[in-house]
Amino acid sequence: MRFNRLILVALCASLAIQLGCASWLPTGEEPIAVSGAKPFGSAQTASDAAGVETILVRLNPQQAALLPDLWAQIDEQAVQPELRIALDKNGMRAGKISGHTPLLLDQWVRQTVQRIGEDPLEQAGFAADVSSYSQLWRCRDNVRKELSVRNFTAGSMTVGYYDVGPKEQVYDAPHFVYAIHATPHGDGSATVHLTPEMQHGELVKKVVARELAVRQDTRRESVVWEPLTVKLRIQQGDTVVIGPTSDSRGLGEHFFHTKTHKGDTQPVLMLVRLSEANSNAPFTRPLVTQAEIHSSFR
């Protein structure tokens, strides 16, 4: 009996070879061939995603003295007049760089990269309370990314800002961040939203309702300066620059100035660049390449 079963299996195998292997489909049609022409790693960014690169650049006194020359090369008119006024009242300014980065700013970025590569304190994040690091974000519509700018893990601070009128309030352990949203349009452009926020106080448990589900979440209290959101539609390769006014005041003092480990105060620039926007244009050269920055990407 066992011998007969072996003969039956052999006959079935022989028949399958003669008739072909497509008969397992219900319709009897041939399966769709899968091409192996595309190598591993050739995947494209999804049509609803944009590559956004950020870097925080601290400026020494010699570089800070040249800030007026840099702002002369930045298009501040791209920002709506009402927003420019609101930013100025809070000690901040913003603008757009179209295409190639100005030589002066490019030099500052490269000097930052070199400093990170050579200084162990920079690599450990102890050189100042603002770390000059670069990040590349994959942004989708309505998905929030959070860029940490300046974090005070202990103690209290009086935070001054302008909202209808000047205000001051004491906060515990403030953490200054920027919320980043980017909406790609599929034509090599994206609309970016950059909103200054501050988290403070102790972690508290809150009930959060999301997508018909209710759960508990642990988070800190936050202040969101929505009226100071920089919203710009930019092309692939463009850069948004946000920094302080020449006089240190308001939120510009808290977000865009830093104390070094030597006790010096330095101004800070935040650069937000659209590196990839799902278009036929090639991926643009990043502000900082992996070869340049080595292990400082986070």
Beta strands, then each sheet from edge to edge (+ up, - down):
strand 1: 49-58
strand 2: 92-97
strand 3: 134-140
strand 4: 145-151
strand 5: 156-162
strand 6: 166-172
strand 7: 175-184
strand 8: 189-210
strand 9: 213-224
strand 10: 230-235
strand 11: 239-244
strand 12: 257-259
strand 13: 265-276
sheet 1: 2+ 11- 13+ 1- 3+
sheet 2: 2+ 11- 13+ 12-
sheet 3: 4+ 7- 8+ 9-
sheet 4: 4+ 7- 8+ 10-
sheet 5: 5+ 6-
end
